[in-house]
Amino acid sequence: MTVIVLFGGSSDERQVSVATGQNVARTLDGPICWFWAPNGAVHDVRIGDLFDHERPFEVDFKPRRPARWPTFGAALDALTIDDPVFFLALHGGPGEDGTVQRLLEQRHLPFTGSGSAASAAAFDKGRAKEIVKGRVKVAESRIVAPGEPEPLREAIADLLNRHERIVLKPLAAGSSRGLFFLDRGAPVDGVVESIVRLDLPYILEQFIRGRELTVGVADMGDGPAALPVVEIEVDPGHTFDYEGKYLGKGTHEICPAQIDDAVARAAQQTALAAHQALGCEGYSRTDIMAAQDGPYYLETNTLPGLTTSSLVPQELKAAGLDFREFLDRQIALARSRVTGAAAD
């Protein structure tokens, strides 16, 4: 068996992907490392070059070797490795929305994480909420197409007539980039202009007041199980955006969360229900707001960060689970899915 750690991609989360790739490659025994460049080309990277890259959350990775293949599909078609397994260290965009997963499924190549259908469903926040809402509580929301200021203004006005505060975020993106909050009576022109300029579909949601929690789900061989809960504390004047998540600016992650057992269990049940409803495999992480009337589902990440500071590794440690054991189990699950499909 040869493990290929695939990292990079074209999304705005590619820097996080590099940090995940570093941590995964450092933990495994000498895997092959492929960098998927923003222009679509694939580079076969020396593992030492990956390890030497500093400040991955802030500085783009520049491979020293020239691209070996023009596209990811071409790289897969030229693959001559016996018994390969792809460890997907990708985040966002085509790395997480089902595109890469579909290419691998078409070639019957094993890969970690969820399949293409679950990845696509979870990546679209609006679709994910529709799928899970029969099992968990969800906030009221509206979806607005990209580049349409008037429908955006109307959706903002409608929600702010019903709720004192709303949150606006890209419909299919992660790392909390492009995140905005609006209070009733606040000026909206600046937010509207910023969102129109981003030219992305947006989801507008009722802001749920409560404790911000996140819960990983991992299959360690006996089916999916919820990990310990993490609470995100945000300093006044800050939000849990990219800088808060990855640069530690204005946020604090408490693992395990210092909350009542009943609240923790309800959050874990929400995460597990979402994982199963969406059809996720291997592992996932679900963001939750614990309000007075119970937990509200926010979103699910099918390829959450596995950097040294990421939430899922923190939860694994709190659960007494070894990170290497977790990686090995994900690789084993990936192989077994392909073997099982071939047998069918």
C-alpha positions as CSV (number, residue, x, y, z in Angstrom):
1,M,0.0,0.0,0.0
2,T,1.2,3.5,-0.9
3,V,-0.4,6.5,0.7
4,I,-0.6,9.7,-1.4
5,V,-1.3,12.9,0.6
6,L,-3.1,15.3,-1.7
7,F,-3.1,18.9,-0.6
8,G,-3.5,22.4,-2.1
9,G,-6.3,23.1,-4.5
10,S,-7.8,26.3,-5.9
11,S,-10.0,27.3,-3.0
12,D,-9.3,30.1,-0.6
13,E,-8.7,27.4,2.0
14,R,-5.6,26.0,0.2
15,Q,-3.3,27.5,2.9
16,V,-5.1,25.5,5.6
17,S,-4.8,22.5,3.3
18,V,-1.0,22.8,3.2
19,A,-0.9,22.9,7.0
20,T,-3.1,19.8,7.1
21,G,-0.8,18.1,4.5
22,Q,2.2,18.9,6.7
23,N,0.7,17.4,9.8
24,V,-0.6,14.3,8.1
25,A,2.6,13.6,6.1
26,R,4.7,14.1,9.2
27,T,2.6,11.6,11.2
28,L,2.5,8.9,8.5
29,D,5.6,6.9,7.4
30,G,7.0,8.6,4.3
31,P,3.9,9.0,2.1
32,I,4.0,10.4,-1.4
33,C,3.0,14.1,-1.5
34,W,1.0,15.6,-4.3
35,F,0.4,19.4,-4.5
36,W,-2.6,20.4,-6.5
37,A,-1.7,23.9,-7.7
38,P,-4.3,26.7,-8.0
39,N,-4.0,26.5,-11.8
40,G,-5.0,22.8,-11.7
41,A,-1.6,21.3,-12.3
42,V,-0.3,18.5,-10.0
43,H,3.3,18.6,-8.6
44,D,5.0,15.5,-7.1
45,V,6.5,17.2,-4.0
46,R,9.6,16.2,-2.0
47,I,8.3,15.6,1.6
48,G,11.2,17.7,2.9
49,D,10.1,20.7,0.8
50,L,6.6,20.4,2.3
51,F,8.0,20.3,5.8
52,D,10.3,23.3,5.1
53,H,7.4,25.6,4.2
54,E,6.9,28.0,7.1
55,R,3.8,30.0,8.1
56,P,1.4,27.9,5.9
57,F,-1.7,29.8,7.1
58,E,-0.3,33.1,5.7
59,V,2.1,32.2,2.9
60,D,1.2,30.3,-0.2
61,F,3.2,27.1,-0.9
62,K,5.5,27.3,-3.9
63,P,6.6,23.8,-5.1
64,R,10.3,23.6,-6.1
65,R,9.7,20.9,-8.7
66,P,7.8,21.7,-11.9
67,A,4.4,20.3,-12.4
68,R,4.3,16.7,-13.5
69,W,0.8,16.6,-14.8
70,P,-1.4,19.3,-16.2
71,T,-4.6,18.3,-14.3
72,F,-5.6,16.1,-11.4
73,G,-7.5,13.8,-13.8
74,A,-4.3,13.4,-15.9
75,A,-2.3,12.5,-12.8
76,L,-4.8,9.8,-11.9
77,D,-4.8,8.4,-15.5
78,A,-1.0,8.2,-15.4
79,L,-0.9,6.6,-12.0
80,T,1.3,3.5,-12.0
81,I,1.5,2.9,-8.2
82,D,0.2,-0.5,-7.0
83,D,-2.4,-0.3,-4.2
84,P,-2.6,3.5,-3.8
85,V,-4.7,5.2,-1.2
86,F,-5.3,8.9,-1.4
87,F,-5.4,10.8,1.9
88,L,-7.4,13.9,1.1
89,A,-5.8,16.9,2.9
90,L,-7.9,19.3,0.8
91,H,-10.3,21.9,2.1
92,G,-13.0,23.8,0.2
93,G,-13.8,24.2,-3.4
94,P,-13.4,21.2,-5.7
95,G,-11.5,19.4,-3.0
96,E,-14.5,19.2,-0.7
97,D,-17.5,19.7,-2.9
98,G,-17.5,16.2,-4.4
99,T,-15.5,17.0,-7.5
100,V,-12.2,15.2,-6.5
101,Q,-14.2,12.5,-4.9
102,R,-16.1,11.8,-8.1
103,L,-12.9,11.6,-10.1
104,L,-11.5,9.0,-7.7
105,E,-14.7,7.0,-7.6
106,Q,-14.8,6.8,-11.4
107,R,-11.4,5.2,-11.3
108,H,-12.2,3.0,-8.3
109,L,-9.3,4.5,-6.3
110,P,-9.6,4.6,-2.5
111,F,-9.6,7.9,-0.7
112,T,-10.3,9.1,2.8
113,G,-13.4,11.0,3.9
114,S,-16.9,11.1,2.5
115,G,-17.9,10.1,-1.0
116,S,-18.9,12.5,-3.7
117,A,-22.7,12.6,-2.9
118,A,-22.2,13.4,0.8
119,S,-19.5,15.9,0.1
120,A,-21.6,17.8,-2.4
121,A,-24.6,17.7,-0.1
122,A,-22.7,19.0,3.0
123,F,-20.8,21.6,1.0
124,D,-24.0,23.4,0.0
125,K,-25.1,24.9,3.4
126,G,-28.7,25.4,2.2
127,R,-29.0,21.9,0.9
128,A,-27.4,20.4,4.0
129,K,-29.9,22.2,6.2
130,E,-32.8,20.8,4.1
131,I,-31.4,17.3,4.5
132,V,-30.9,17.4,8.3
133,K,-33.8,19.6,9.4
134,G,-36.0,16.6,10.1
135,R,-33.6,15.4,12.7
136,V,-32.1,18.6,14.2
137,K,-33.0,22.2,14.8
138,V,-32.0,24.7,12.1
139,A,-32.1,28.5,12.0
140,E,-34.4,30.3,9.6
141,S,-32.5,31.3,6.5
142,R,-32.6,32.7,3.0
143,I,-30.4,32.0,-0.1
144,V,-29.4,34.7,-2.5
145,A,-27.8,34.3,-5.9
146,P,-24.5,36.0,-6.7
147,G,-24.2,39.5,-7.9
148,E,-27.9,40.5,-7.2
149,P,-28.0,43.5,-4.8
150,E,-31.7,44.0,-4.7
151,P,-32.8,40.5,-3.8
152,L,-30.0,40.6,-1.3
153,R,-31.4,43.8,0.3
154,E,-34.9,42.3,0.3
155,A,-33.7,39.1,2.0
156,I,-31.8,41.2,4.6
157,A,-34.8,43.4,5.3
158,D,-37.1,40.4,5.6
159,L,-34.9,38.5,8.1
160,L,-34.2,41.6,10.1
161,N,-37.9,42.3,10.4
162,R,-38.2,38.9,12.0
163,H,-34.9,38.7,14.0
164,E,-32.7,41.3,15.8
165,R,-29.5,40.0,14.2
166,I,-28.5,37.9,11.2
167,V,-25.4,36.3,9.9
168,L,-24.4,36.2,6.2
169,K,-21.9,33.7,4.8
170,P,-21.0,32.1,1.5
171,L,-23.3,29.2,0.6
172,A,-20.5,26.9,-0.3
173,A,-17.2,27.9,1.4
174,G,-15.4,27.4,4.6
175,S,-12.8,28.9,7.0
176,S,-15.3,31.6,7.7
177,R,-14.1,33.9,5.0
178,G,-16.7,36.4,3.8
179,L,-18.5,36.3,7.1
180,F,-20.7,39.2,8.0
181,F,-23.1,40.1,10.9
182,L,-25.9,42.6,10.7
183,D,-28.1,44.0,13.5
184,R,-31.5,45.4,13.1
185,G,-31.3,49.1,12.2
186,A,-27.6,49.0,11.2
187,P,-26.5,50.3,7.8
188,V,-26.4,47.6,5.2
189,D,-24.9,49.3,2.1
190,G,-21.3,48.3,3.0
191,V,-22.2,44.6,3.5
192,V,-24.3,44.5,0.3
193,E,-21.4,46.0,-1.7
194,S,-18.9,43.6,-0.2
195,I,-21.1,40.5,-0.9
196,V,-21.9,41.7,-4.5
197,R,-18.2,42.2,-5.1
198,L,-17.4,38.6,-3.9
199,D,-19.9,37.3,-6.6
200,L,-20.8,34.2,-4.6
201,P,-24.1,32.7,-3.6
202,Y,-24.9,33.6,0.0
203,I,-27.0,32.2,2.8
204,L,-28.5,34.6,5.3
205,E,-29.5,33.1,8.6
206,Q,-31.2,34.1,11.8
207,F,-28.5,34.6,14.4
208,I,-28.8,32.1,17.2
209,R,-27.7,33.4,20.6
210,G,-25.9,30.8,22.7
211,R,-22.7,29.0,23.1
212,E,-20.7,28.3,20.0
213,L,-19.8,24.6,19.9
214,T,-18.3,22.2,17.4
215,V,-18.3,18.4,17.5
216,G,-16.3,16.0,15.4
217,V,-17.5,12.6,14.4
218,A,-15.0,9.8,13.7
219,D,-15.3,6.2,12.6
220,M,-12.6,4.3,14.3
221,G,-13.7,0.9,12.9
222,D,-17.0,0.3,14.8
223,G,-19.1,2.9,13.1
224,P,-19.3,6.7,13.6
225,A,-19.1,8.1,17.1
226,A,-19.2,11.7,18.4
227,L,-16.0,13.1,19.8
228,P,-15.7,15.5,22.8
229,V,-17.3,18.9,22.4
230,V,-15.2,22.0,21.8
231,E,-16.5,25.5,22.8
232,I,-15.4,28.5,20.9
233,E,-15.2,31.7,23.0
234,V,-15.0,34.9,21.0
235,D,-13.6,38.1,22.5
236,P,-15.8,41.3,22.2
237,G,-15.3,42.9,18.8
238,H,-14.1,39.7,17.2
239,T,-15.7,36.8,15.2
240,F,-14.7,33.2,14.6
241,D,-13.4,34.1,11.1
242,Y,-10.2,32.9,9.4
243,E,-7.9,35.0,11.6
244,G,-9.7,33.8,14.7
245,K,-9.6,30.1,13.6
246,Y,-6.1,29.9,12.3
247,L,-4.1,32.8,13.7
248,G,-5.6,32.8,17.2
249,K,-6.8,36.4,17.0
250,G,-9.7,37.1,19.5
251,T,-10.9,33.5,19.9
252,H,-10.3,30.7,22.4
253,E,-11.0,27.0,21.9
254,I,-11.9,25.0,25.0
255,C,-11.6,21.3,24.7
256,P,-13.4,19.6,26.2
257,A,-16.1,22.3,26.6
258,Q,-16.9,23.3,30.1
259,I,-20.7,22.7,29.7
260,D,-23.3,20.6,31.4
261,D,-23.3,17.0,30.4
262,A,-26.8,17.3,29.0
263,V,-25.8,20.1,26.7
264,A,-22.7,18.2,25.6
265,R,-24.8,15.0,24.9
266,A,-27.3,17.0,22.9
267,A,-24.6,18.6,20.8
268,Q,-23.0,15.3,20.2
269,Q,-26.3,13.8,19.1
270,T,-26.8,16.7,16.7
271,A,-23.4,16.2,15.1
272,L,-23.9,12.4,14.8
273,A,-27.4,12.9,13.4
274,A,-26.1,15.3,10.8
275,H,-23.2,13.0,9.8
276,Q,-25.6,10.2,9.3
277,A,-28.3,12.2,7.5
278,L,-25.8,13.6,5.0
279,G,-24.3,10.2,4.4
280,C,-20.8,11.1,5.6
281,E,-18.1,8.5,6.0
282,G,-14.8,8.4,7.9
283,Y,-15.0,11.6,9.8
284,S,-16.7,15.1,9.8
285,R,-17.1,18.1,12.1
286,T,-20.4,19.9,12.7
287,D,-20.7,23.4,14.0
288,I,-23.6,24.0,16.5
289,M,-25.1,26.9,18.5
290,A,-26.3,25.8,21.9
291,A,-29.3,28.1,22.6
292,Q,-31.6,28.0,25.6
293,D,-34.1,25.9,23.7
294,G,-31.4,23.3,22.6
295,P,-28.7,22.9,20.0
296,Y,-29.1,24.4,16.5
297,Y,-27.3,22.9,13.5
298,L,-25.1,25.4,11.6
299,E,-23.1,23.4,9.1
300,T,-21.0,20.2,8.5
301,N,-17.4,20.0,7.2
302,T,-16.7,16.7,5.5
303,L,-12.9,17.4,5.4
304,P,-12.2,19.4,8.5
305,G,-8.7,20.7,9.2
306,L,-6.2,18.2,10.6
307,T,-3.5,20.8,11.3
308,T,-1.6,20.7,14.6
309,S,-4.0,23.3,16.0
310,S,-7.2,22.1,14.3
311,L,-10.3,21.2,16.3
312,V,-10.7,17.5,15.4
313,P,-7.1,16.6,16.5
314,Q,-7.9,18.5,19.8
315,E,-11.0,16.4,20.2
316,L,-9.2,13.1,19.4
317,K,-6.6,14.0,22.1
318,A,-9.3,14.8,24.6
319,A,-10.9,11.4,23.8
320,G,-7.6,9.6,24.4
321,L,-7.3,8.6,20.7
322,D,-3.9,8.6,19.1
323,F,-3.7,10.8,15.9
324,R,-1.7,8.2,14.0
325,E,-4.2,5.6,14.9
326,F,-6.9,7.9,13.6
327,L,-5.1,8.4,10.3
328,D,-4.4,4.6,9.9
329,R,-8.1,3.9,10.6
330,Q,-9.2,6.4,7.9
331,I,-6.9,4.8,5.4
332,A,-8.2,1.3,6.3
333,L,-11.8,2.5,5.9
334,A,-10.9,4.0,2.5
335,R,-9.5,0.7,1.3
336,S,-12.4,-1.4,2.7
337,R,-15.0,0.8,0.9
338,V,-13.3,0.2,-2.5
339,T,-12.9,-3.5,-1.7
340,G,-16.5,-3.8,-0.7
341,A,-17.7,-2.0,-3.8
342,A,-15.7,-4.3,-6.0
343,A,-17.1,-7.4,-4.3
344,D,-20.6,-6.1,-4.8
